[in-house]
Amino acid sequence: MKTTALKGLEYELLIRTDVLEALLGTFEPGASLGLPYKHIGEEVHIILKGELEIEIKGRKHLLKEGDVIWYSSMEPHTARNPGKEKTIYFSVVSPPTFM
């Protein structure tokens, strides 16, 4: 397993194959991925704890525990934790481009 930590963010690589990667992401309160970016592929996120605001093409989606979202990674996107508690989510990215 590989872990990557950024300011207020941590990602643990759970599985990586030729076609996808599965990650466990943790966002501390107020942590953000920064400016929107895009890359090849698709993403699915399942919120396990807390809430996550995901912005896709300038439109914000507030996800809470149990919510699921899918989107094309070719669209500009970013995410942040707007809440007061840690956010934990499971993510699948295809193809494996994140870690």
FENLINZI-V705267 format. One record per pair of residues at least 4 apart in sequence whose ideal C-beta (glycine too) atoms are under 8 Angstrom apart, sorted by the first residue. I is the first residue (numbers start at 1). GAP is how many residues later the second one is. D is the distance in Angstrom with one decimal. If there is no record, write none. Layout:
[[I:GAP:D] [I:GAP:D]]
//
This chain:
[[1:11:6.0] [1:12:5.9] [1:13:6.8] [2:10:7.5] [2:11:4.2] [2:97:5.9] [3:7:6.5] [3:8:6.9] [3:9:5.0] [3:10:7.3] [4:6:7.2] [4:7:4.8] [4:9:7.8] [4:95:6.0] [5:4:6.9] [5:5:4.7] [5:6:7.8] [6:4:7.6] [7:24:6.9] [8:19:6.6] [8:20:4.1] [8:22:6.8] [8:23:3.0] [8:24:7.7] [8:73:7.9] [9:16:7.2] [9:17:6.9] [9:18:5.7] [9:19:7.4] [9:22:5.2] [9:24:7.2] [10:15:7.3] [10:16:4.5] [11:12:5.1] [11:13:7.2] [11:14:5.2] [11:15:7.7] [11:87:7.2] [11:88:6.4] [12:11:6.5] [12:12:4.5] [12:13:8.0] [13:8:6.3] [13:9:7.7] [13:10:5.9] [13:86:4.8] [14:8:4.5] [14:9:6.3] [14:10:5.9] [15:5:7.7] [15:6:6.6] [15:7:4.3] [16:4:7.8] [16:5:4.5] [16:6:7.8] [16:80:5.3] [16:83:7.3] [17:4:7.5] [17:79:7.1] [18:77:7.8] [18:78:7.7] [19:75:5.8] [19:76:6.1] [19:77:7.4] [20:72:5.7] [20:73:6.6] [20:74:4.0] [20:75:6.9] [20:76:6.0] [21:71:7.3] [21:72:5.3] [21:73:7.8] [21:75:3.8] [21:76:7.9] [21:77:6.2] [21:78:6.3] [22:68:7.1] [22:69:7.1] [22:70:5.2] [23:67:7.4] [23:68:4.6] [23:69:7.8] [23:70:7.0] [23:75:6.5] [23:76:6.8] [24:64:7.0] [24:65:7.6] [24:66:6.0] [24:67:7.7] [25:20:7.9] [25:62:7.8] [25:63:7.1] [25:64:5.1] [25:65:7.8] [25:66:5.6] [26:60:6.2] [26:61:7.0] [26:62:5.4] [27:4:4.4] [27:5:8.0] [27:23:7.5] [27:25:6.6] [27:52:7.3] [27:53:7.2] [27:54:3.8] [27:59:7.0] [27:60:4.3] [27:62:7.9] [28:53:6.7] [28:58:5.9] [29:52:5.7] [29:54:6.0] [29:55:5.4] [29:56:6.4] [29:57:6.9] [30:50:7.5] [30:51:6.4] [30:52:7.8] [31:49:6.7] [31:50:5.2] [32:46:7.0] [32:47:7.2] [32:48:3.7] [32:49:7.5] [33:4:7.7] [33:45:4.7] [33:46:5.1] [33:47:6.9] [34:44:6.5] [35:43:6.5] [36:19:6.2] [36:22:7.9] [36:40:3.8] [36:41:5.7] [36:42:4.5] [37:39:6.6] [37:40:7.1] [37:41:6.8] [38:35:6.3] [38:36:5.5] [38:37:6.2] [38:38:5.0] [38:39:6.8] [39:34:5.0] [39:35:7.5] [39:58:5.3] [40:33:6.5] [40:34:6.7] [40:55:6.7] [40:57:6.3] [41:31:7.7] [41:32:4.3] [41:33:7.6] [41:52:6.0] [41:53:5.5] [41:54:5.3] [41:56:5.6] [42:28:6.8] [42:29:7.2] [42:30:5.7] [42:31:6.0] [42:51:7.5] [42:52:5.4] [43:27:7.0] [43:28:5.9] [43:30:5.4] [43:34:7.8] [43:48:6.4] [43:49:7.1] [43:50:5.2] [43:51:8.0] [44:24:6.9] [44:25:7.2] [44:26:4.9] [44:47:6.9] [44:48:4.7] [45:7:7.2] [45:9:7.1] [45:18:7.2] [45:23:7.0] [45:24:5.3] [45:44:5.3] [45:45:7.2] [45:46:4.9] [46:20:7.9] [46:21:7.6] [46:22:5.0] [46:43:6.2] [46:44:4.6] [46:45:7.7] [47:4:6.8] [47:5:5.8] [47:16:4.8] [47:17:6.2] [47:18:5.4] [47:19:6.5] [47:20:5.0] [47:21:7.7] [47:40:7.0] [47:41:7.9] [47:42:4.9] [48:17:6.8] [48:40:4.7] [48:41:5.7] [48:42:6.1] [49:16:5.9] [49:36:7.5] [49:37:6.9] [49:38:6.5] [49:39:4.3] [49:40:7.9] [50:14:7.9] [50:15:6.8] [50:31:6.6] [50:33:5.4] [50:35:5.1] [50:36:5.8] [50:37:3.4] [50:38:6.5] [51:11:6.3] [51:12:6.3] [51:13:4.8] [51:14:7.4] [51:30:7.1] [51:31:6.6] [51:32:4.7] [51:36:6.2] [52:10:7.9] [52:11:4.9] [52:27:5.6] [52:28:7.5] [52:29:6.1] [52:35:5.0] [52:37:6.1] [53:7:5.7] [53:8:7.0] [53:9:5.2] [53:10:7.4] [53:26:6.7] [53:27:5.3] [53:28:7.5] [53:29:4.9] [54:6:7.4] [54:7:5.0] [54:9:6.4] [54:15:6.1] [54:17:7.8] [54:23:6.6] [54:24:7.5] [54:25:4.8] [55:4:6.8] [55:5:5.0] [55:6:7.5] [55:22:6.3] [55:23:5.1] [55:24:7.2] [56:5:6.9] [56:15:5.2] [56:19:5.3] [56:20:7.4] [56:21:4.7] [57:18:4.9] [57:19:6.1] [57:20:7.7] [58:18:7.5] [61:8:6.3] [62:20:7.3] [63:4:4.0] [63:6:6.0] [71:4:6.2] [71:6:6.5] [73:4:6.9] [73:20:7.2] [73:24:7.4] [81:5:7.6] [81:6:4.5] [83:4:6.6] [93:4:6.2] [93:5:5.0]]
//
